[in-house]
C-alpha cells in the first residue's frame, strides 16, 4: 500500500507507516503534480491520497483530478465546517468519529464513514504502571477550556451539575494547566470527567485518550455518539445530567470494579492505530471509485481562505496559498460580472490575504491590494451590497473591516444597515455561500471566534438560515453597542446590548456583563442585580460576577442564602476567580 498524505500527522498516528507500507507527506502545491514533485514523486505513485485534518488544510485547485481514491480524515468537523463543506466534492470518502457520521451523513450520505482518528495528543508520559485509583490524591477532575463562554456554551452548561458535588467529594474544574500540572492531574485523579466542547460536535476528544493512558477512569456523556461508539460500557462510565452524582458515587465506593474498567480502557487507548487505518484504506482502494463532482469557484476560494490550520498565533498560510487566491481571483474575475456572492467572498479573502502579506513583511504589496479600487475589500463589499441590497453579509463584513481600522463612524453606518436587514428580513437576509470577517480564528477575538464556531455548526442543524441570521444579529448588535458606548451614548449602548441578548440569549454572556458595567456606572443597583441574576443563571462558572451579585444583595439588605451556598461549592471546585473560567469583558 502506497499512501500519499497531506495535512497534519495528527497525534503521530499516520507516519511513519506500518511495516509493508510506503508513505510520503506532500506539501501544498498550486497543482497536484507540484505537490508530488516536491517530494520527488508523481501522482501515479499513490494508491490512495489521504488529507488528515482536511477541515484545516488547503487543497490544490485540481484535487478532483486525482487518479487514486481521495480520503479526508476529520477531527474538528464542526469548527471548520465552511472549509470542510467547500472541500467535500474533492473527496471520495470522509472518515470521522460516530458523532461526525451522524452530523455529516445528511449532507454527504454516500461519503461519510465512521473511523476514530485519535490518540495521545499531548504526548503525555504516564506512570508505568499507573498509580492505582485507590492511591490517587484527588477524586474527580474536569480539565479543559471554558472561555470564551460564548464559544463553549454547551460545555459550560454541561458542568452545571459537576461543581455542586464538591460538597461531598474532592471535585476540581481546571484549565490553563502547564504540561507538568496536566500530567500530574491525570496521573493522580481517580475519575476524569469529559464533556465535549460543542453541543453539535459530541465526539471523542483527545482528553479521553490522554486521561485513559494515564490510568484514570473516564466519565463520558451517554448521549455522546463518538465516545459511546468507541468505548464499551465495561470500559468507561457513561452519565447524563441526572445520573452524574450517582455514577461518581458508585465509582468512589467500588474502586476495584472502577479499576478494572480503567485498565480495559487503557489497553484500548494505548494500542496503535496504524494497522487498523491501513485496513480501512485497503477496503477503500479495492472498492469501485465513486464519480467525483467538481468544486465550484466559490468552494475553492473558501477552502483556500479558511483552510489554514488551528495551531495558535503562529499559524499562517503558505505564500503558495496566497498566490493561489490571487490566481483564482484573476482567472474568475471576467466571468463574475456583478455576482454579489463572489464579491462578498473575495472581499473576505483579500482582507485575509493583505493581513498575511503584512505578516510576511510585504506591506507594500498589502497596501496596493487595500488601495486598488478593483481589489480592495471595501470596493468588493460595496459591489456585493449594490448587486444584492437585501444581503446582510457584505454590510457586516464591511463594517467589521472598518472596526479593525478604527474607522468608527463608517463601521457604525454599515453595521446599522446590516442590523436593519436582519431585523426586517431575518433568514432572507442570509446568503450562502458566505464567510464572516475576520475568519483568522487562531488570532481573532473571543466573540469573533464564538461567531465562527456557532455559525459553522448550523449546516448540521434544522433551520440553518434562521440560526445564522440570529447569530449575525447578535454579533452585529453587540458591536454596535460597543461603538455607542465608545461614543458615550450609554442608553443606546444598553439598548443594543439588550438586543444582542434577545437575539441569542444562550450565548450572550458578554452582553450581560456589559449591561452590568453600564448599570454600575449609572449607579443603578436594581439593574445590576437584574442583569447579575440573569448572568449567573446563564453562566454557572462565572465566579467573579456571582461574588459581585452576592455583595449587591447583601448591601441591599436582601441576601440570598441559596446563591451564597451554591457559590461556595463553585469556589471550592475552581479554587479561585480563575481567569480561565471567566474571560475579561471584550472591548473594541
VOGU-3710 file (C-alpha; in Angstrom, 3 decimals, decimal comma):
1> xxxxxxxxxx> 0,000/0,000/0,000  1,462/3,365/-1,104  -0,128/6,232/0,809  0,241/9,904/-0,057  -0,591/12,237/2,827  -1,446/15,920/3,096  -2,287/17,896/6,220  -1,041/17,113/9,718  0,315/13,899/11,260  -2,350/14,140/13,943
11> xxxxxxxxxx> -1,324/12,517/17,241  1,524/10,786/15,394  -0,844/8,092/14,115  -0,254/8,411/10,386  3,516/8,485/9,932  5,731/6,505/9,782  3,564/3,874/8,072  3,128/0,301/9,359  5,528/-2,363/8,122  4,967/-3,305/4,486
21> xxxxxxxxxx> 3,515/0,094/3,524  5,126/3,137/1,935  4,085/6,725/2,617  5,003/10,247/1,551  3,893/13,523/3,121  3,059/16,152/0,484  3,231/19,926/0,921  0,633/22,237/-0,591  1,209/22,888/-4,282  -0,546/25,041/-6,862
31> xxxxxxxxxx> -1,311/21,745/-8,650  -1,457/18,153/-7,512  1,579/17,412/-9,691  3,592/20,113/-7,910  2,690/18,628/-4,519  4,029/15,223/-5,571  7,047/16,669/-7,390  8,107/18,440/-4,181  8,899/15,012/-2,695  10,270/13,501/-5,909
41> xxxxxxxxxx> 7,141/11,580/-6,931  4,314/11,725/-9,454  0,565/11,362/-8,756  0,636/7,893/-10,336  2,807/6,624/-7,457  -0,002/6,675/-4,877  -2,630/4,015/-4,262  -4,585/6,451/-2,089  -4,346/10,142/-1,147  -5,256/10,972/2,464
51> xxxxxxxxxx> -5,775/14,502/3,790  -5,502/14,447/7,594  -7,379/17,268/9,311  -8,889/18,038/5,936  -11,037/20,738/7,526  -7,946/22,907/8,070  -5,754/22,163/5,059  -5,991/23,989/1,691  -6,271/21,679/-1,308  -4,678/22,111/-4,745
61> xxxxxxxxxx> -7,259/23,564/-7,168  -7,100/20,424/-9,338  -7,591/17,978/-6,456  -10,648/16,460/-8,179  -8,373/15,168/-10,968  -6,520/12,805/-8,601  -6,330/9,345/-10,231  -6,448/7,395/-6,958  -9,118/7,463/-4,216  -9,097/10,581/-2,026
71> xxxxxxxxxx> -9,839/10,303/1,688  -10,460/13,031/4,253  -9,743/12,405/7,942  -11,629/14,828/10,195  -11,479/15,800/13,855  -12,996/19,272/14,294  -15,658/18,772/11,650  -17,999/21,393/13,129  -15,389/24,008/13,992  -14,145/24,332/10,411
81> xxxxxxxxxx> -17,347/23,473/8,549  -17,009/26,245/5,947  -13,774/24,760/4,617  -14,945/21,179/5,050  -18,116/21,712/3,008  -16,165/23,621/0,373  -13,654/20,752/0,056  -16,215/17,945/0,031  -16,507/17,345/-3,727  -12,761/16,686/-3,896
91> xxxxxxxxxx> -13,062/13,684/-1,553  -14,349/10,199/-2,292  -14,586/9,293/1,398  -14,828/11,256/4,657  -13,611/9,462/7,821  -14,834/10,857/11,131  -15,959/9,575/14,520  -19,546/8,425/15,096  -20,799/11,898/16,061  -19,396/13,249/12,810
101> xxxxxxxxxx> -21,000/10,439/10,835  -24,358/11,387/12,347  -23,799/15,084/11,696  -22,350/14,851/8,196  -24,269/11,981/6,643  -27,253/14,231/5,925  -25,022/16,426/3,777  -22,747/13,690/2,358  -24,655/10,403/2,712  -22,501/8,367/0,321
111> xxxxxxxxxx> -19,120/9,597/1,530  -19,154/9,569/5,309  -17,979/6,562/7,289  -17,006/6,053/10,920  -13,382/5,998/11,984  -11,909/7,394/15,183  -8,747/9,407/14,402  -7,477/9,969/17,947  -4,520/9,378/20,219  -2,341/10,790/22,989
121> xxxxxxxxxx> -2,465/14,308/21,564  -0,227/15,976/24,159  2,278/13,087/24,261  1,612/12,692/27,982  4,116/10,242/29,503  2,144/8,268/32,118  3,464/6,397/35,105  4,254/2,807/34,220  2,471/1,126/35,812  -0,083/3,847/36,595
131> xxxxxxxxxx> -0,852/4,613/40,220  -3,887/2,539/41,315  -7,113/4,528/41,639  -7,317/3,827/45,379  -3,925/5,519/45,936  -4,680/8,700/43,976  -4,908/12,032/45,826  -7,951/13,537/44,042  -11,403/12,154/43,380  -12,773/13,911/40,301
141> xxxxxxxxxx> -11,487/16,441/37,776  -12,687/18,140/34,636  -9,821/19,634/32,596  -10,456/21,850/29,599  -11,132/25,278/28,219  -14,311/27,044/29,235  -13,640/30,523/27,823  -14,849/32,418/25,977  -18,116/31,211/27,456  -19,995/32,102/24,258
151> xxxxxxxxxx> -17,788/29,697/22,335  -18,002/26,889/24,903  -21,615/27,469/25,920  -22,507/23,773/25,713  -19,549/22,708/27,844  -20,168/25,409/30,470  -23,796/24,326/30,750  -22,740/20,691/30,966  -20,576/21,432/34,030  -23,526/22,905/35,932
161> xxxxxxxxxx> -24,149/19,527/37,592  -20,493/18,866/38,473  -19,337/21,614/40,825  -22,120/21,068/43,456  -20,632/17,616/44,075  -17,699/19,337/45,800  -19,919/19,276/48,904  -19,150/15,573/49,324  -16,077/14,795/47,211  -12,811/16,312/46,025
171> xxxxxxxxxx> -14,050/17,850/42,753  -11,923/20,168/40,638  -12,714/22,124/37,456  -9,363/23,033/35,908  -7,988/24,841/32,878  -4,840/26,685/31,871  -2,562/23,983/33,307  1,120/23,671/32,459  2,166/20,349/30,869  3,548/19,145/34,197
181> xxxxxxxxxx> 0,382/20,139/36,061  -1,710/18,448/33,387  0,207/15,199/33,627  0,129/15,291/37,432  -3,639/15,772/37,404  -4,263/12,875/35,006  -1,948/10,548/36,953  -3,299/11,493/40,402  -7,067/11,765/39,841  -9,394/8,785/40,126
191> xxxxxxxxxx> -12,129/9,983/37,729  -11,685/12,361/34,796  -14,970/13,818/33,567  -15,131/14,581/29,883  -17,554/16,989/28,279  -17,353/17,782/24,590  -16,616/21,386/23,680  -19,566/21,937/21,324  -23,158/20,855/21,534  -23,274/19,671/17,905
201> xxxxxxxxxx> -19,855/18,039/17,798  -20,333/15,495/20,580  -17,342/13,395/19,619  -14,311/11,641/21,006  -11,684/14,169/22,008  -8,029/13,899/22,962  -8,766/14,202/26,679  -10,341/10,734/26,619  -7,093/9,222/25,369  -4,698/11,261/27,481
211> xxxxxxxxxx> -6,583/10,542/30,708  -7,011/6,868/29,891  -3,345/6,166/29,087  -2,552/7,732/32,473  -4,813/5,184/34,148  -7,743/7,380/35,176  -11,347/6,188/34,970  -13,227/8,063/32,242  -16,691/9,503/32,817  -18,300/10,400/29,461
221> xxxxxxxxxx> -21,667/11,759/28,317  -24,097/8,942/27,496  -25,511/10,947/24,576  -22,075/11,479/23,035  -22,164/9,346/19,887  -18,392/9,423/19,453  -17,479/8,081/22,888  -20,399/5,643/23,129  -19,404/4,132/19,772  -15,702/3,859/20,615
231> xxxxxxxxxx> -15,869/2,776/24,268  -17,837/-0,152/25,723  -19,840/0,127/28,943  -17,311/-2,065/30,778  -14,515/0,398/29,885  -15,877/3,816/30,877  -18,725/5,229/32,938  -21,487/6,989/30,992  -23,602/9,724/32,577  -26,264/12,300/31,869
241> xxxxxxxxxx> -27,408/15,372/33,778  -29,488/13,239/36,156  -27,017/10,413/36,816  -23,687/12,239/37,196  -23,700/12,227/41,002  -24,770/8,573/41,204  -22,093/7,421/38,738  -19,346/9,250/40,613  -20,635/7,932/43,944  -20,641/4,365/42,613
251> xxxxxxxxxx> -17,073/4,599/41,306  -15,687/6,049/44,531  -17,292/3,262/46,575  -16,478/0,415/44,148  -12,855/1,159/43,353  -11,948/-2,437/42,459  -14,587/-2,515/39,707  -13,683/1,007/38,637  -10,028/-0,064/38,402  -10,902/-2,960/36,108
261> xxxxxxxxxx> -12,811/-0,578/33,815  -9,928/1,887/33,718  -7,469/-0,928/32,892  -9,586/-2,138/29,961  -9,923/1,380/28,554  -6,176/1,989/28,926  -5,413/-1,137/26,911  -7,656/0,136/24,096  -6,392/3,736/24,045  -2,740/2,665/24,195
271> xxxxxxxxxx> -2,994/0,461/21,105  -1,517/1,866/17,858  -3,980/2,743/15,123  -1,739/2,311/12,095  -2,726/-1,241/11,135  -6,437/-0,560/11,652  -6,229/2,515/9,461  -4,441/0,597/6,679  -7,235/-1,988/6,736  -9,756/0,807/6,154
281> xxxxxxxxxx> -7,698/2,223/3,278  -7,261/-1,181/1,625  -11,014/-1,657/1,661  -11,464/1,771/0,066  -8,867/1,104/-2,645  -10,441/-2,259/-3,517  -13,946/-0,827/-3,907  -15,200/0,854/-7,126  -14,387/4,552/-7,021  -17,448/6,816/-6,937
291> xxxxxxxxxx> -17,894/9,509/-9,554  -16,391/12,798/-8,404  -18,123/16,164/-8,786  -16,164/19,372/-9,303  -15,844/22,096/-6,715  -17,190/25,483/-7,712  -15,022/28,582/-7,762  -16,809/29,601/-4,542  -15,716/26,324/-2,946  -12,091/26,639/-3,991
301> xxxxxxxxxx> -11,904/30,232/-2,714  -13,470/29,334/0,640  -11,127/26,346/1,004  -8,066/28,499/0,332  -9,239/31,235/2,696  -10,468/29,107/5,603  -8,134/26,135/5,443  -5,002/27,304/7,223  -4,708/25,251/10,398  -5,587/25,858/14,019
311> xxxxxxxxxx> -2,252/25,752/15,759  -2,123/29,078/17,565  -0,983/32,620/16,704  1,887/31,364/14,550  -0,433/29,668/12,057  -0,099/31,306/8,672  -0,939/30,371/5,131  1,966/29,464/2,922  2,914/32,003/0,225  1,781/29,474/-2,405
321> xxxxxxxxxx> -1,717/29,524/-0,894  -1,800/33,315/-1,007  -0,723/33,228/-4,634  -3,440/30,667/-5,394  -6,080/33,083/-4,017  -4,803/35,801/-6,349  -4,593/33,465/-9,335  -8,132/32,218/-8,792  -9,485/35,748/-8,417  -7,803/36,953/-11,605
331> xxxxxxxxxx> -8,958/33,906/-13,532  -12,582/34,201/-12,406  -12,979/37,987/-12,497  -14,014/38,297/-16,180  -16,851/35,792/-15,796  -18,211/37,048/-12,465  -19,696/40,403/-13,528  -21,800/41,704/-10,664  -22,086/38,347/-8,845  -22,730/39,540/-5,258
341> xxxxxxxxxx> -21,707/36,311/-3,539  -18,398/36,166/-5,362  -17,578/39,779/-4,488  -18,526/39,215/-0,848  -16,312/36,111/-0,579  -13,470/37,752/-2,434  -13,642/40,762/-0,111  -13,051/38,479/2,859  -10,298/36,580/1,025  -8,432/39,760/0,043
351> xxxxxxxxxx> -8,751/41,174/3,563  -7,200/37,939/4,841  -4,552/37,947/2,141  -3,480/41,533/2,885  -3,095/40,751/6,586  -0,973/37,724/5,766  1,232/39,813/3,456  1,776/42,289/6,283  2,919/39,410/8,494  5,300/38,197/5,779
361> xxxxxxxxxx> 6,917/41,646/5,542  5,238/42,547/2,233  3,470/45,664/3,481  3,813/47,456/0,150  2,013/44,657/-1,634  -0,660/44,554/1,060  -1,140/48,305/0,769  -1,517/48,002/-3,004  -4,321/45,475/-2,555  -6,105/47,637/0,008
371> xxxxxxxxxx> -5,910/50,764/-2,140  -6,673/49,216/-5,543  -10,300/50,113/-6,463  -10,788/46,750/-8,181  -9,292/44,685/-5,359  -9,805/46,478/-2,062  -12,186/44,710/0,334  -14,402/47,821/0,755  -14,792/48,093/-3,030  -15,714/44,427/-3,323
381> xxxxxxxxxx> -18,222/44,581/-0,462  -19,793/47,713/-1,943  -20,237/45,886/-5,245  -21,822/42,941/-3,434  -24,217/45,188/-1,492  -25,228/47,097/-4,612  -25,889/43,888/-6,546  -27,930/42,378/-3,703  -29,274/45,105/-1,378  -31,111/42,560/0,800
391> xxxxxxxxxx> -27,952/40,635/1,829  -26,570/41,335/5,312  -23,167/39,644/4,937  -21,420/42,268/2,778  -22,561/45,037/5,124  -21,456/43,152/8,222  -18,084/42,269/6,712  -17,552/45,830/5,509  -18,427/47,271/8,921  -16,246/44,781/10,780
401> xxxxxxxxxx> -13,370/45,662/8,459  -13,619/49,354/9,408  -13,738/48,497/13,107  -10,369/46,793/12,706  -9,087/50,070/11,256  -10,720/52,243/13,945  -12,980/53,967/11,424  -15,811/54,066/13,942  -18,396/56,143/12,085  -18,088/54,177/8,859
411> xxxxxxxxxx> -18,401/50,953/10,808  -21,485/52,132/12,672  -23,323/53,148/9,494  -22,686/49,825/7,773  -23,487/47,664/10,779  -26,683/49,631/11,358  -27,742/48,779/7,794  -26,893/45,127/8,368  -28,915/45,098/11,592  -31,914/46,632/9,853
421> xxxxxxxxxx> -31,878/43,920/7,194  -31,532/41,136/9,761  -34,402/42,516/11,842  -36,685/43,153/8,855  -35,879/40,086/6,747  -34,489/37,512/9,172  -33,266/34,390/7,300  -33,981/36,085/3,953  -31,004/38,390/4,641  -28,583/35,417/4,744
431> xxxxxxxxxx> -26,908/34,221/1,564  -24,833/31,104/1,017  -22,013/30,664/0,336  -20,731/33,347/2,679  -17,932/33,963/5,164  -17,819/36,352/8,104  -14,854/38,635/8,604  -12,474/38,117/10,350  -12,059/34,387/9,765  -8,481/34,029/11,057
441> xxxxxxxxxx> -9,766/32,159/14,063  -6,325/31,494/15,509  -5,835/35,197/16,118  -9,155/36,991/16,351  -11,001/37,994/19,492  -13,112/35,698/21,599  -16,500/36,834/20,328  -15,427/36,631/16,700  -14,301/33,064/17,373  -17,645/32,357/19,014
451> xxxxxxxxxx> -19,478/33,665/15,951  -17,366/31,465/13,660  -17,853/28,312/15,712  -21,595/28,665/16,227  -22,069/29,807/12,635  -20,243/26,728/11,359  -22,437/24,424/13,451  -25,623/25,483/11,663  -25,368/23,370/8,452  -25,843/20,246/10,580
461> xxxxxxxxxx> -28,994/21,533/12,282  -32,581/22,204/11,180  -33,379/25,832/10,403  -29,804/26,702/9,467  -30,527/30,085/7,870  -32,684/31,248/10,784  -29,920/30,291/13,221  -27,311/32,103/11,131  -29,478/35,221/10,972  -29,853/35,213/14,764
471> xxxxxxxxxx> -26,109/34,733/15,282  -25,175/37,513/12,885  -27,741/39,796/14,530  -26,285/39,025/17,977  -22,751/39,917/16,924  -23,885/42,985/14,946  -25,868/44,361/17,899  -23,011/43,794/20,321  -20,554/45,593/18,035  -22,988/48,495/17,641
481> xxxxxxxxxx> -23,364/48,593/21,416  -19,576/48,811/21,766  -19,500/51,685/19,267  -22,286/53,532/21,110  -20,553/53,017/24,461  -17,321/54,291/22,962  -19,152/57,461/21,871  -20,573/57,935/25,372  -24,160/57,152/24,363  -24,831/54,787/27,245
491> xxxxxxxxxx> -28,631/54,484/26,845  -28,163/53,454/23,199  -25,402/51,021/24,199  -27,648/49,399/26,804  -30,470/49,070/24,271  -28,144/47,411/21,775  -26,656/45,000/24,323  -30,205/44,004/25,292  -30,951/43,448/21,603  -27,845/41,222/21,367
501> xxxxxxxxxx> -29,096/39,215/24,330  -32,576/38,916/22,821  -31,132/37,652/19,512  -29,106/34,810/21,089  -29,778/34,604/24,841  -27,936/31,283/25,208  -24,561/32,756/24,205  -24,834/36,478/25,046  -22,878/36,362/28,306  -20,539/39,236/27,434
511> xxxxxxxxxx> -23,519/41,448/26,568  -24,898/40,806/30,065  -21,552/41,678/31,642  -21,505/44,941/29,695  -25,047/45,693/30,860  -23,892/45,151/34,452  -20,990/47,549/33,880  -23,302/50,218/32,458  -25,693/49,827/35,383  -22,760/50,112/37,767
521> xxxxxxxxxx> -21,514/53,288/36,081  -25,021/54,728/36,354  -25,247/53,630/40,000  -28,375/51,653/39,212  -28,243/48,873/41,775  -31,580/47,384/40,761  -30,441/46,962/37,154  -27,107/45,499/38,260  -28,945/42,875/40,307  -31,319/42,140/37,423
531> xxxxxxxxxx> -28,505/41,552/34,933  -26,386/39,775/37,531  -29,112/37,249/38,261  -29,606/36,616/34,564  -25,853/36,160/34,058  -25,473/33,735/36,964  -28,433/31,705/35,659  -26,868/31,597/32,181  -23,232/31,026/33,148  -22,810/28,741/36,177
541> xxxxxxxxxx> -18,986/29,048/36,203  -18,797/32,850/36,394  -17,427/33,140/39,936  -16,461/36,864/39,940  -19,941/38,008/38,922  -21,507/35,650/41,442  -19,403/37,334/44,118  -20,435/40,758/42,844  -24,116/39,787/42,889  -23,832/38,419/46,423
551> xxxxxxxxxx> -22,283/41,720/47,604  -25,051/43,711/45,899  -27,760/41,641/47,547  -26,147/41,884/50,983  -25,655/45,652/50,711  -29,275/45,974/49,602  -30,490/44,110/52,653  -31,746/41,055/50,715  -29,110/38,305/50,994  -29,664/35,075/49,050
561> xxxxxxxxxx> -28,592/32,108/51,185  -29,031/29,589/48,350  -26,844/31,624/45,999  -24,175/32,020/48,685  -24,083/28,275/49,412  -24,032/27,363/45,708  -21,211/29,850/45,122  -19,179/28,376/47,985  -19,307/24,998/46,212  -18,203/26,553/42,916
571> xxxxxxxxxx> -15,378/28,375/44,688  -14,237/25,074/46,164  -14,245/23,391/42,726  -12,448/26,096/40,743  -10,188/27,266/43,582  -10,499/30,997/42,956  -11,783/33,551/40,466  -9,698/31,809/37,830  -9,402/33,963/34,678  -9,586/30,749/32,647
581> xxxxxxxx> -13,184/30,379/33,791  -14,265/33,995/33,357  -12,927/35,901/30,386  -12,404/39,667/30,706  -15,131/41,761/29,129  -14,234/42,213/25,490  -13,949/45,809/24,310  -13,206/47,336/20,939
//
